[in-house]
């Protein structure tokens, strides 16, 4: 194995997230959902909503575990209703590593569209009378 091959292999081992990382869709309780909403308000959480539409091509580079989704995992996410929002706590960001000024995360969490709607009810103070 030549020097360059060893160097590339070493780079892959030390700088890329493990391939067994799977994004998770936490089954949040109501109190956990309220806490997540509060943490977003307190700027403790970075979400896919923080990435402007004109920069959405960076989403998979910010939430790096989504880069490693295989076909089966992607289908499993689709079967659960798709991704409504991706998020991670800011203190979990990779140190000294950004993309287009956004933090990068090796692991993240995701919510379905239905869960994201529920979260927005807590974020924005919506109730059933003004969301119909």
N, C-alpha and C positions, 0 to 999 in steps of 0.2 A: 504494500500500500504506500503510495507516494505521500510526500509531505502535504500537498494540497488536499488530497483525499482525507488524510487524518485530520487536517484542520477543519474541513467542511463537516466531517462526522462529529468532531468535538463541538463545533458551533451548534449543530443540530441537537446534540445531547444537552448542552448547557443553556441554550437560548430559546428553545421552543417549548411550549407547554406539553406535558405528556399527552399522548394520543388517547388515553382512557378517560380524559376529562369529559364529563357530560353535563351540559347545562341542566339545571334543575328547576322544576316548577313547584315551589313550595305550596303545600296545602295550608295556607295561612288561616288562622282563626280570626274572628272579628277583631279581637283586641290586638293581634299581631298586625292586621291590616291597618288599624288605626295608628299603631306605632310606626309602621313603615311610612304612612302619610305624614306623620309628624317629623320623622327623620328626613324626609324629602323637603319639607318646609324649612327645616333647620339646616339644610344644605349638607347633610351628612351622607347623602346618597346621590350617586350619579346615575342618570337614567338615559335610555335611548331618546327620550324626549328632550334632553339637553343638546342633542346633536341637531343643528339646523337642517332643513330639508336639502339645502344646496350642498351639504357635507355628508349626506346619508351614506355615501359610498365608504365612509370610514367606520361605519357601525361594526362590521366584522373585525376590523383591526383594533377597535376600542375594546370590544367584548370578544376576546380572542378565542374563547371556547366555541363560539359559533363558527369559526373557521374550520373546525375539526368535525363538524357534524357529518356523519355518514348518511347514506340513503335511508337506512332503517330508523335512525334517530330522527331524521327530518320528518319521516312519515309518522313517527310516534307523536311528534309535536303537532303535526297537522291534524292527526286524529283527536287530539285534545282541544282543538279549536284554534290552533295557530298562536303566534306570538303577538301579544298586544303591547308589551313593554319589556325591555331588558333592563336590569339594574344591578348595582353592586355598591356596597359601602365604600366611600372614598378612601378610607384608611386601608383598603385592600389593594389599592392601585400598585402597579409595578413602579418601583422607585427609579427615578431618573429616566423614565421611558414614556414618551408621549407620541401621538400621531396627530399632526395638524393642530397641535395645541390641546388636544383632548387627552385625558388620562387613559391608560391601558390596564386591562384586568385579565388575568389568566383564567379566572373562573367568574361566573356571573349567575344570576337567577333570572327567570322569566315568568311573566304572568300571561295568562290567556287574555283575549279581548274582554271576556266577561269579568275576569278578575280585575283587569285594568279599569273597567267602568266602575266597579265597586270601589276601587282605590280612589278614583276621582271624586266619588261621592264624599269621601272623607277629606280629600284635599281641597275641594271647592265648596264644601258645605251643601251639596245638593241633597234634596230629599225627594221622596217619591212624587210629591205634588208638582215639582218643577222639572221632572225628567221624563215625563210621559209624552 
